[in-house]
Amino acid sequence: EVHLVESGGPSVQPGGSLRLSCAVSGYTGSNYCMAWFRQVPGEEREGVAAIDSNGGAIYVDTVKGRSTISIDIAQNTLYLQMNSLKPEDTAMYYCAARDVYGITWNNIRSYNYWGQGTQVTVSS
């Protein structure tokens, strides 16, 4: 059974930084595909970043260059480092994992494991 638990979503001022963490359990094997999504109430959930066991990482254009997704395999933890935060980064952030491949990275329906979410608020 796979469990994903996010943490690290604080209230941050514009221009600040944070690192989100996702503790992973039950998601075993040498192959993986994991991602961070975010959602504002009333809006569609969007992919923020994804990483897989091939070593690739991909980001939505609005965070590219100021965000880094990474995995610490030994610690079973997925991270999202975000710098130069903007008010529009405010959202509920979710980590996700999937067992399928060959599907676009930000396809919500392709992810079968989800965390409970952690709130990120960027304001003055």
Beta strands, then each sheet from edge to edge (+ up, - down):
strand 1: 3-7
strand 2: 11-12
strand 3: 18-25
strand 4: 33-39
strand 5: 46-52
strand 6: 57-59
strand 7: 67-72
strand 8: 77-82
strand 9: 91-97
strand 10: 113-114
strand 11: 118-122
sheet 1: 1+ 3- 8+ 7-
sheet 2: 2+ 11+ 9- 4+ 5- 6+
sheet 3: 2+ 11+ 9- 10+
end
